Amino acid sequence: TGEIGLFQIVSESSVGTGLRRIEALTGRGAFEYIQEKLAVLDKIAGVVGCAPSEVGSKVSAITLELEKERKEKEAAERELSRRISESLLNKVETVSGVKVLSESVPPTRIEILREMTDWLREKLGSAVIVLGTLQEDKPLFLAAVTPDLVAKGYTAGNIVRKVAQVTGGGGGGRPNLAQAGGRDKTKMEEALSLVKSLISQGGA
């Protein structure tokens, strides 16, 4: 061990049942490795504005603050989506005896879009809902069909696929819930307007 000198473990992994492998650097290699790590630590300390010895607690505090801001942002996003959903109730139309809602909403995440359709389905009871939004500047569609209308032959997968095709895209999913993406955002409204004619044709 005296000849080995400085010894620094750099990785540990499994090589078989009950067998582990440890890889390490020694001598000058270990010294250079530690120097690199210390340089990175100093750089991080400079970025977060603290001494190297305080980096751990400083990063933890920053992480907690970012997590708090993320949760506040998500809460605000959900509140906004709820208000938008409430306003969409006034835009429901009846086509061939079926309640239809086909509208575009401000850019949002697919998770929020699903929450909006879930809320709208609950409020409407029986309906075909197709929402369109932009994600990374490209059309994104989500279609939802309540169980009673699925039983009558209206399927979310067929509807959303044909809607997305108008924008040069495609997609699909289950009869009650499906999503699709497109390419041409300028044709989003044209695509959404197709929903009513699809319903009049039986959702084909």
C-alpha positions as CSV (number, residue, x, y, z in Angstrom):
1,T,0.0,0.0,0.0
2,G,2.9,2.3,0.6
3,E,4.0,1.9,-3.0
4,I,0.4,2.4,-4.3
5,G,0.2,5.7,-2.5
6,L,-3.0,7.8,-3.0
7,F,-6.0,5.5,-3.7
8,Q,-9.3,6.9,-5.0
9,I,-12.3,4.7,-5.8
10,V,-14.1,6.1,-8.9
11,S,-16.8,3.5,-9.6
12,E,-18.5,0.4,-8.2
13,S,-20.6,-2.1,-10.2
14,S,-22.0,-5.6,-10.3
15,V,-20.2,-8.2,-12.4
16,G,-22.4,-11.2,-11.4
17,T,-24.4,-12.7,-8.6
18,G,-22.8,-11.8,-5.3
19,L,-19.9,-10.2,-7.1
20,R,-19.0,-6.5,-7.1
21,R,-16.2,-4.7,-8.9
22,I,-14.5,-1.6,-7.6
23,E,-12.4,0.6,-9.9
24,A,-9.9,3.0,-8.6
25,L,-7.1,5.3,-9.5
26,T,-3.8,5.4,-7.7
27,G,-0.7,7.7,-7.5
28,R,-0.7,10.6,-10.0
29,G,-3.9,9.4,-11.7
30,A,-5.8,9.7,-8.4
31,F,-4.2,13.1,-7.6
32,E,-5.3,14.5,-11.0
33,Y,-8.8,13.0,-10.5
34,I,-9.2,14.7,-7.2
35,Q,-7.8,18.0,-8.5
36,E,-10.5,17.9,-11.3
37,K,-13.2,17.3,-8.7
38,L,-12.0,20.1,-6.6
39,A,-12.0,22.4,-9.6
40,V,-15.6,21.5,-10.4
41,L,-16.5,22.1,-6.7
42,D,-14.9,25.6,-6.8
43,K,-16.7,26.4,-10.0
44,I,-20.1,25.4,-8.5
45,A,-19.3,27.4,-5.4
46,G,-18.6,30.4,-7.5
47,V,-21.9,30.0,-9.4
48,V,-24.1,29.6,-6.3
49,G,-22.1,32.2,-4.4
50,C,-20.7,30.4,-1.4
51,A,-17.6,28.8,0.0
52,P,-16.8,25.3,-1.3
53,S,-17.5,23.8,2.1
54,E,-21.0,25.2,2.0
55,V,-21.9,24.0,-1.5
56,G,-24.0,21.0,-0.2
57,S,-26.3,23.1,2.0
58,K,-26.5,25.9,-0.6
59,V,-27.5,23.6,-3.4
60,S,-30.1,21.9,-1.1
61,A,-31.6,25.3,-0.3
62,I,-31.7,26.2,-4.0
63,T,-33.3,22.9,-4.9
64,L,-36.0,23.4,-2.2
65,E,-36.7,26.9,-3.5
66,L,-37.0,25.7,-7.1
67,E,-39.3,22.9,-6.1
68,K,-41.5,25.4,-4.2
69,E,-41.7,27.6,-7.3
70,R,-42.4,24.6,-9.5
71,K,-45.4,23.6,-7.3
72,E,-46.7,27.2,-7.3
73,K,-46.4,27.4,-11.1
74,E,-48.3,24.1,-11.5
75,A,-51.0,25.3,-9.1
76,A,-51.4,28.5,-11.1
77,E,-51.4,26.5,-14.3
78,R,-54.2,24.2,-13.1
79,E,-56.2,27.2,-11.8
80,L,-55.9,28.8,-15.2
81,S,-56.9,25.6,-17.0
82,R,-59.9,25.2,-14.8
83,R,-61.1,28.7,-15.7
84,I,-60.5,28.0,-19.4
85,S,-62.5,24.8,-19.0
86,E,-65.4,26.6,-17.4
87,S,-65.5,29.1,-20.3
88,L,-65.5,26.2,-22.8
89,L,-68.8,25.0,-21.4
90,N,-70.5,27.9,-23.2
91,K,-69.1,26.6,-26.6
92,V,-70.7,23.1,-26.5
93,E,-72.8,22.4,-29.5
94,T,-75.3,19.6,-30.3
95,V,-74.7,17.7,-33.5
96,S,-77.0,14.8,-34.4
97,G,-78.1,14.6,-30.8
98,V,-74.5,14.5,-29.5
99,K,-72.9,17.2,-27.3
100,V,-69.7,18.3,-29.1
101,L,-66.9,20.5,-27.9
102,S,-64.1,21.1,-30.3
103,E,-61.8,24.1,-29.3
104,S,-58.3,25.3,-29.2
105,V,-56.7,26.3,-25.9
106,P,-53.5,28.2,-25.0
107,P,-50.2,26.3,-25.1
108,T,-50.1,23.8,-22.3
109,R,-48.7,20.4,-21.2
110,I,-50.5,17.2,-22.2
111,E,-51.0,16.4,-18.5
112,I,-53.0,19.6,-18.1
113,L,-54.9,18.9,-21.3
114,R,-56.0,15.5,-19.9
115,E,-57.1,17.1,-16.7
116,M,-59.2,19.6,-18.7
117,T,-60.9,16.8,-20.7
118,D,-61.5,14.8,-17.5
119,W,-63.2,17.9,-15.9
120,L,-65.2,18.6,-19.0
121,R,-66.4,15.0,-19.3
122,E,-67.5,15.1,-15.7
123,K,-69.5,18.3,-16.2
124,L,-71.0,17.4,-19.5
125,G,-71.9,13.8,-18.6
126,S,-72.2,12.7,-22.3
127,A,-70.1,14.4,-24.9
128,V,-67.4,14.2,-27.5
129,I,-64.5,16.5,-26.6
130,V,-61.6,17.5,-28.8
131,L,-59.1,20.0,-27.5
132,G,-56.2,21.4,-29.5
133,T,-53.1,23.2,-28.3
134,L,-49.5,24.0,-29.3
135,Q,-46.6,22.1,-27.9
136,E,-43.1,23.2,-29.1
137,D,-45.0,25.2,-31.8
138,K,-46.7,22.2,-33.2
139,P,-50.4,21.1,-33.0
140,L,-51.3,18.6,-30.3
141,F,-54.8,17.2,-30.1
142,L,-56.6,15.3,-27.3
143,A,-60.0,13.6,-27.9
144,A,-62.3,12.2,-25.2
145,V,-65.5,10.3,-25.7
146,T,-67.8,9.3,-22.8
147,P,-68.7,5.6,-22.4
148,D,-72.3,6.0,-23.6
149,L,-71.2,7.5,-27.0
150,V,-68.4,4.9,-27.3
151,A,-71.2,2.3,-27.2
152,K,-72.9,4.1,-30.1
153,G,-69.8,3.9,-32.3
154,Y,-68.0,7.1,-31.6
155,T,-64.3,6.5,-31.0
156,A,-61.7,9.0,-29.8
157,G,-58.9,7.3,-31.7
158,N,-60.7,7.6,-35.1
159,I,-61.7,11.1,-34.5
160,V,-58.4,12.5,-33.3
161,R,-56.5,10.7,-36.1
162,K,-58.6,12.3,-38.8
163,V,-58.4,15.7,-37.1
164,A,-54.6,15.5,-36.9
165,Q,-54.3,14.5,-40.5
166,V,-55.6,17.9,-41.5
167,T,-52.4,19.4,-40.0
168,G,-50.2,16.7,-41.6
169,G,-49.9,14.5,-38.5
170,G,-51.4,11.4,-37.0
171,G,-52.0,9.5,-33.8
172,G,-54.6,7.4,-32.0
173,G,-55.4,5.7,-28.8
174,R,-58.3,4.1,-26.9
175,P,-62.0,4.5,-27.9
176,N,-62.6,6.8,-24.9
177,L,-59.3,8.8,-24.9
178,A,-56.7,9.4,-27.7
179,Q,-54.1,12.0,-28.7
180,A,-52.4,13.0,-31.9
181,G,-49.8,15.5,-33.1
182,G,-49.6,17.6,-36.2
183,R,-47.1,19.7,-38.1
184,D,-48.9,22.7,-39.6
185,K,-50.2,24.9,-36.8
186,T,-51.9,27.2,-39.3
187,K,-54.5,24.5,-39.9
188,M,-55.4,23.8,-36.3
189,E,-58.8,25.6,-36.5
190,E,-59.6,23.9,-39.8
191,A,-58.8,20.6,-38.2
192,L,-60.9,21.2,-35.1
193,S,-63.9,22.3,-37.3
194,L,-63.8,18.8,-38.9
195,V,-65.0,17.2,-35.6
196,K,-68.7,18.3,-36.1
197,S,-68.8,16.7,-39.6
198,L,-67.2,13.5,-38.2
199,I,-69.9,13.3,-35.5
200,S,-72.7,13.9,-38.1
201,Q,-71.2,10.9,-39.9
202,G,-71.3,8.7,-36.8
203,G,-67.7,9.4,-35.7
204,A,-66.2,7.4,-38.6
